[in-house]
Amino acid sequence: MTAETSREELVLERIERARRRRPRVREERVTLAHGAGGKATQTLVEALFVEAFRNPALETLDDGAVLPPAAGRLVFTTDAHVVSPLFFPGGDIGELAVNGTVNDLAVCGARPLYLSAGFVLEEGFPVDDLRRIVRSMADAAARADVSVVTGDTKVVERGKADGCFITTSGIGVLDGAGARAELGASAVRPGDAVLVSGPIGDHGVTVMLARGELDLEADVMSDTAALHGLTAALLDAVPGGVRMMRDATRGGVATVLNEIAGASGCGVVLDEAAVPVRPAVAGACELLGIEPLYVACEGRFVAVVDGARADAALRALRGHPLGAGAAIAGTVRDDPPGLVLLRTAFGGTRIVDTLVGDPLPRIC
C-alpha cells in the first residue's frame, strides 16, 4: 500500500465517521443558507424536523410520503398559521398548527392520520425558537396520535416575514360514527339545536393581550387543543343525529353560525345567557369593545344536532374533559331565513351579522 493510498483511505474514513455523526445545527440563527437546499438545509431538516417528527414515512426524506391504504373515505384539509406573537399563554404557533389541522379533519367526522408541514422562516430567526416550535408540534402530534410525514422549509430575507409561518395539510379517514354521518349545512333543519363545546373567545383574547400593546391583564390562556376525541364522542353518542360541526376559529362563533344560516337557508336564534364565556374574557372584550361571539377559539367547535337529541349530545360533550363547559346555545328555525338573531339578556333581539373585517388580525 502506497502512502497516497493510505492517505485516501484515512480521508474516506473521516468522511464516513462525519456522516455517521448525529447532525447538529451549530448556528444560533437561521441563515439564507438553511433554505438553499445544500448541506445547511440538510442539517437543519435532519437535526430539527426529522429528529422531532421521526417516523418511517418521513425518515426516507423523499419528495413525498408513501402511505399505507386506509379503509374508508379520506378527508383532506390544509391551513396556514401566521399568529403574532409566536408564543402565548397556553400554546405557540407549532401547537396551533397541529391542532388547527387536526380539528379541521375532526369536525368533518374524520379520524386524523397524517400531517404535512411547510415552514417559511425569516433570516435571523433564532434557532432555539425554531427548535421550541418544532418540539411543540411533535408533542401536539403525539397527543393527537398523528404523524408528520412530509414537509418543506424555505428561508426569506430579513424583513420579508414575521419570524415563522407554518402551513399544514392533513389527511383523515371516515370510519366509525363519522363514516355513517353525512355532515353539512344542507342537513340542517328547523327544530335543530345549536351546541357550543365550551367557553368561547379564550384564544383570541389571549393572543391580543400577549402582544403587550394594551395596558390590560386578564387571567386567561389559549384554549388550543385537538378535538377529534370530543367530536368522536359526540358522533358515537347520537349516531345520525349530528347535522354538522365547525370549529370556531377566525370570526368566532358568530361567523360560523352565519355560514350555517346562509348555506341552509334557515334562521339561527342564540340565547345570550346560554353562550358560555369566561368572566375574564367577557371583561376584556368589554374593555376592548369587541363582541365575544366574534373572537376566535382554537379548542371549541359549534355543532348542530337533532333537537330531540340535544340533551344526549350535551351529556356526551360534558362527559369529555374538553367539553366540560359545553352548552346548548340556540336553536334553528325557519324564520328569519339566512339570519342569526341574538336574544339578549335584556329581553330584546338583535341581528348578529358577519363582520366586514377582522377585529383581531394575525391570531391563528
Residue pairs with C-beta under 8 A, 6 or more apart in sequence:
22 47
23 42
23 43
23 46
23 47
24 43
24 47
25 43
25 44
25 47
25 48
25 127
27 34
27 40
27 127
28 126
28 127
28 128
29 123
29 124
29 125
29 126
29 127
30 44
30 121
30 122
30 123
30 124
30 125
30 126
30 127
30 130
30 155
31 40
31 123
31 155
32 123
32 155
32 157
33 40
33 41
34 40
34 41
34 44
34 121
34 153
34 155
35 41
35 121
35 153
35 154
35 155
35 156
36 155
41 153
44 153
45 61
45 153
46 61
48 130
48 131
48 134
49 58
49 117
49 134
49 151
49 153
50 58
50 59
50 61
52 134
52 135
52 137
52 138
53 117
53 134
53 137
53 138
53 141
53 147
53 148
53 149
53 151
55 147
55 148
55 149
57 65
57 66
57 67
57 114
57 147
57 149
57 150
58 65
58 147
58 148
58 149
58 150
58 151
60 66
62 150
64 150
65 114
65 116
65 149
65 150
67 113
67 114
67 149
67 171
70 113
70 173
71 173
71 175
72 173
72 174
72 175
72 179
73 173
73 174
73 179
74 171
74 172
74 173
74 174
75 105
75 108
75 109
75 110
75 171
75 172
75 173
75 174
76 169
76 170
76 171
77 101
77 104
77 105
77 108
77 169
77 170
77 172
78 101
78 167
78 168
78 169
78 170
79 97
79 100
79 101
79 104
79 167
79 168
79 169
79 170
80 165
80 166
80 167
80 168
81 93
81 96
81 97
81 100
81 165
81 166
81 167
81 168
81 364
82 162
82 165
82 362
82 364
83 93
83 96
83 207
83 362
83 363
83 364
84 162
84 207
84 211
84 362
84 363
85 207
85 210
85 211
86 92
86 93
86 129
86 133
86 163
86 164
87 93
87 129
87 132
87 210
88 206
88 207
88 210
88 221
88 222
89 206
89 210
89 220
89 221
89 222
90 202
90 203
90 206
90 221
90 222
90 223
90 224
91 99
91 136
91 221
91 222
91 224
91 298
92 132
92 133
92 136
93 133
93 164
93 166
94 132
94 133
94 134
94 135
94 136
94 137
94 140
94 166
95 136
95 137
95 139
95 140
95 224
96 222
96 224
96 298
96 364
97 117
97 137
97 166
97 168
98 115
98 137
98 140
98 141
98 144
98 146
98 148
98 168
98 226
99 140
99 144
99 224
99 225
99 226
99 227
99 298
99 299
100 168
100 247
100 249
100 298
100 364
101 112
101 115
101 168
101 169
101 170
102 112
102 115
102 144
102 146
102 170
102 226
102 227
102 228
103 226
103 227
103 228
103 247
103 298
103 299
103 301
104 170
104 247
105 111
105 112
105 170
105 171
105 172
105 228
106 112
106 172
106 226
106 227
106 228
106 230
106 231
106 232
106 245
106 247
106 301
107 183
107 227
107 231
107 245
107 246
107 247
107 301
108 172
108 174
108 178
108 183
108 245
109 174
109 177
109 178
109 179
109 181
109 183
109 231
109 235
109 242
109 245
110 172
110 173
110 174
110 178
110 228
111 172
111 173
111 174
111 175
111 176
111 178
111 228
111 232
112 144
112 145
112 146
112 170
112 171
112 172
112 226
112 228
113 146
113 147
113 170
113 171
113 172
113 173
114 146
114 147
114 148
114 149
114 170
114 171
115 141
115 146
115 147
115 148
115 149
115 168
115 169
115 170
115 171
116 148
116 149
116 150
116 151
116 168
116 169
116 170
117 137
117 148
117 151
117 166
117 167
117 168
118 151
118 152
118 153
118 154
118 166
118 167
118 168
119 130
119 151
119 152
119 153
119 154
119 164
119 165
119 166
120 154
120 155
120 156
120 161
120 164
120 165
120 166
120 167
121 130
121 153
121 154
121 155
121 156
121 161
121 163
121 164
122 155
122 156
122 157
122 158
122 159
122 160
122 161
122 162
122 163
122 164
123 155
123 156
123 157
123 158
123 160
124 158
125 163
125 164
129 163
129 164
130 164
133 164
133 166
137 148
137 166
138 148
140 226
141 147
141 148
143 226
144 226
144 228
146 170
176 232
176 235
176 236
177 232
177 235
177 236
177 239
178 231
178 232
178 235
180 239
180 240
181 235
181 239
181 240
181 242
183 242
183 243
183 244
183 245
184 243
184 244
185 244
185 259
185 260
185 263
185 264
186 263
186 264
187 243
187 244
188 243
188 244
188 260
188 263
188 264
188 266
188 304
188 332
189 243
189 264
189 266
189 332
190 266
190 332
190 333
190 334
191 306
191 307
191 308
191 331
191 332
192 243
192 304
192 305
192 306
192 307
192 331
192 332
193 304
193 305
193 306
193 307
193 310
193 313
193 328
193 330
193 331
193 332
194 257
194 268
194 270
194 302
194 303
194 304
194 328
194 329
194 330
194 331
194 332
195 302
195 303
195 304
195 305
195 310
195 313
195 314
195 317
195 326
195 327
195 328
195 329
196 248
196 253
196 275
196 276
196 300
196 301
196 302
196 326
196 327
196 329
197 227
197 230
197 300
197 301
197 302
197 303
197 317
197 322
197 323
197 325
197 326
198 223
198 276
198 299
198 300
198 322
198 323
198 324
198 325
198 326
199 223
199 276
199 277
199 278
199 281
199 300
199 325
200 248
200 252
200 253
200 275
200 276
200 277
200 281
200 292
200 293
200 295
200 297
200 300
201 252
201 277
201 278
201 281
201 282
201 285
201 292
201 295
201 296
201 297
202 220
202 221
202 222
202 223
202 278
202 281
202 297
202 299
203 222
203 223
203 224
203 295
203 296
203 297
203 298
203 299
203 363
203 364
204 252
204 295
204 296
204 297
204 360
204 363
205 218
205 220
205 280
205 281
205 284
205 285
205 295
206 220
206 221
206 222
207 222
207 360
207 363
208 214
208 284
208 288
208 360
208 363
209 216
209 217
209 218
209 220
209 284
214 288
216 284
216 287
216 288
218 280
218 281
218 283
218 284
219 280
220 278
220 280
220 281
220 284
222 298
222 299
223 297
223 298
223 299
223 300
224 298
224 299
225 298
225 299
225 322
227 247
227 299
227 301
227 322
229 320
229 322
230 301
230 317
230 320
230 322
230 323
231 245
231 301
233 316
233 317
233 319
233 320
233 323
234 242
234 245
234 303
234 305
234 313
234 316
234 317
235 242
236 316
237 312
237 313
237 315
237 316
238 305
238 306
238 309
238 312
238 313
238 316
241 305
241 306
241 309
241 312
241 313
242 303
242 304
242 305
242 306
242 313
243 303
243 304
243 305
243 306
244 260
244 303
244 304
245 301
245 302
245 303
245 304
246 256
246 259
246 260
246 301
246 302
247 297
247 298
247 300
247 301
247 302
248 255
248 256
248 296
248 297
248 300
248 301
248 302
249 296
249 297
249 298
249 364
250 296
250 358
250 363
250 364
251 294
251 296
251 354
251 355
251 358
252 292
252 293
252 294
252 295
252 296
252 297
253 275
253 293
253 294
253 297
253 300
253 302
253 329
254 291
254 293
254 294
254 340
254 352
254 354
254 355
255 294
255 354
255 355
256 302
257 268
257 270
257 302
257 330
257 340
257 352
258 340
258 352
258 353
258 354
259 354
260 266
260 268
260 302
260 304
261 267
261 268
261 337
261 338
261 339
261 340
262 338
264 332
265 337
265 338
266 332
266 333
266 334
266 337
266 338
267 332
267 333
267 334
267 335
267 336
267 337
267 338
267 339
267 340
267 341
268 330
268 331
268 332
268 333
268 339
268 340
268 341
269 330
269 331
269 333
269 340
269 341
269 342
269 343
269 349
270 293
270 329
270 330
270 340
270 341
270 342
270 343
270 352
271 329
271 330
271 343
272 342
272 343
272 344
272 345
273 345
274 327
274 328
274 329
274 330
275 292
275 293
275 327
275 329
276 325
276 326
276 327
276 329
277 285
277 292
281 292
281 295
282 292
285 291
285 292
285 295
290 359
290 360
291 352
293 342
293 352
294 355
294 359
295 359
295 360
296 360
296 363
296 364
298 364
299 322
303 313
303 317
304 332
305 313
307 331
307 332
310 328
314 326
314 327
314 328
316 323
317 323
317 326
318 324
318 325
318 326
339 351
340 351
340 352
340 353
341 349
341 350
341 351
341 352
342 349
342 350
342 351
342 352
343 349
344 350
